[in-house]
Amino acid sequence: MANGNSVDLIGNVTKDPELRFTPTGQAVATFGLAVNRRWQNRQTQQWEEAVSYIDIVCWRELAENVSESVTKGTRLMVTGRLDQRTWETQDGDKRSKIEVVADEVGPSLRWASAVVTKSDRRGGSDGGGAASQPVPSEPPATYDYDEEPF
């Protein structure tokens, strides 16, 4: 991201993603990510650890894919941007929180393996909840192996 508001996280999912839809039909999924930091205390030589809990927000197709693929305990890599959301409580108190709006979410393969299945979203490009069918990740018959796949 060119604007300098970019964050990359690796952590464990703290709860299953919750999928909702806005009044206009946009899918939004939210989940928590626990990000650990370990260091060795130079005075005691003991390892110490601190955990930060980060709320992650995913939109449209990413939201649907995350809700279908991710469960509590999954180790993920998340790339996105920081976003501060503010609101007012029923008592008139102002509240705010910082969350990460995800651009990409993927499994960490450091201690696990994954099977990737491409989702077919042929129902339109508006992201309005088109049904997804798994598509084999094999190249099409006309695929030229000399060209870059991505």
C-alpha positions in Angstrom: 0.0 0.0 0.0 1.4 3.3 -1.0 -0.2 5.4 1.8 1.9 3.9 4.6 -1.0 2.3 6.4 -0.1 -1.4 6.0 0.2 -4.2 8.5 1.3 -7.8 8.3 0.3 -10.2 11.1 0.9 -13.8 11.9 -1.1 -15.3 14.7 -3.8 -17.8 15.9 -7.5 -17.3 15.4 -9.2 -16.8 18.8 -12.8 -17.6 17.7 -14.5 -18.9 14.6 -15.2 -16.1 12.1 -18.7 -14.5 12.3 -20.2 -13.9 8.9 -22.9 -11.2 8.5 -24.3 -9.2 5.6 -24.8 -5.5 5.4 -28.3 -4.1 4.4 -27.0 -3.8 0.8 -25.9 -7.5 0.8 -22.1 -7.1 1.3 -20.6 -10.0 3.2 -18.4 -9.1 6.2 -16.6 -11.5 8.5 -14.9 -10.7 11.7 -12.6 -12.8 13.9 -9.9 -12.3 16.5 -6.2 -13.0 16.1 -3.8 -13.6 18.9 -0.3 -12.3 18.0 2.5 -13.5 20.3 5.8 -11.8 20.9 8.7 -13.7 22.6 11.9 -12.4 23.9 14.7 -13.4 26.3 15.0 -11.3 29.5 18.7 -10.3 29.6 18.7 -10.1 33.4 17.0 -13.5 34.2 17.8 -15.3 30.9 14.2 -16.5 31.0 11.9 -16.4 28.0 9.0 -14.0 28.3 6.0 -13.6 26.2 3.3 -11.0 25.5 0.1 -11.5 23.5 -1.8 -8.9 21.6 -5.4 -9.5 20.6 -6.3 -8.0 17.2 -9.8 -7.8 15.6 -9.8 -8.6 11.9 -12.5 -7.5 9.4 -12.9 -9.1 6.0 -15.2 -7.9 3.2 -17.0 -9.5 0.2 -15.5 -12.7 -1.3 -12.7 -12.7 1.3 -15.3 -12.6 4.1 -17.1 -15.6 2.6 -13.9 -17.6 1.9 -12.6 -16.9 5.5 -15.9 -18.0 7.0 -15.8 -21.2 5.0 -12.1 -22.0 5.6 -11.0 -20.7 9.0 -11.7 -22.0 12.5 -10.6 -21.2 16.0 -6.9 -22.1 16.5 -5.9 -21.8 12.9 -2.5 -20.1 12.4 -2.9 -17.3 9.8 -1.0 -14.6 8.0 -3.1 -11.4 7.5 -2.2 -8.4 5.4 -4.3 -5.3 5.6 -4.7 -1.8 6.9 -5.4 -0.3 10.3 -8.8 1.3 10.6 -10.2 3.2 13.6 -13.9 2.8 14.1 -15.8 5.1 16.4 -19.4 5.0 17.8 -21.6 6.3 20.5 -23.1 4.0 23.2 -26.8 4.2 24.2 -25.6 6.2 27.2 -24.0 8.8 25.0 -20.4 7.7 25.7 -18.0 7.8 22.8 -16.0 4.6 22.0 -13.4 3.7 19.4 -11.3 0.8 18.5 -8.6 0.0 16.0 -9.1 -3.0 13.8 -7.3 -4.5 10.8 -9.3 -4.5 7.6 -7.8 -7.5 5.7 -6.7 -7.4 2.1 -5.3 -11.0 2.2 -5.7 -13.9 4.6 -3.8 -17.2 4.2 -2.7 -20.1 6.3 0.7 -20.2 7.9 2.5 -23.3 6.6 5.2 -23.3 9.2 3.6 -26.0 11.3 0.8 -27.2 9.0 -0.1 -28.0 5.5 -3.1 -26.7 3.5 -5.2 -27.7 0.5 -6.2 -24.7 -1.6 -9.4 -24.9 -3.6 -10.3 -22.0 -5.9 -13.8 -20.6 -5.5 -15.8 -20.0 -8.6 -17.6 -16.7 -8.3 -19.3 -16.5 -11.7 -22.5 -15.0 -10.3 -21.2 -11.5 -11.1 -18.4 -9.2 -10.0 -20.5 -7.2 -7.5 -19.6 -9.5 -4.7 -23.3 -9.7 -3.7 -23.2 -13.2 -2.3 -22.9 -15.3 -5.4 -22.8 -19.0 -4.7 -19.4 -20.6 -4.8 -18.5 -24.0 -6.2 -15.1 -25.5 -5.7 -13.1 -25.5 -8.9 -10.2 -27.9 -9.4 -6.8 -26.0 -9.2 -5.6 -27.7 -12.4 -4.7 -25.4 -15.3 -7.1 -25.2 -18.2 -6.4 -27.4 -21.3 -5.2 -24.3 -23.2 -2.7 -23.3 -20.5 0.7 -22.3 -21.8 3.3 -23.5 -19.4 5.8 -20.9 -20.7 3.7 -18.0 -19.3 3.5 -16.7 -15.8 0.6 -18.2 -13.9 -0.2 -15.1 -11.9 
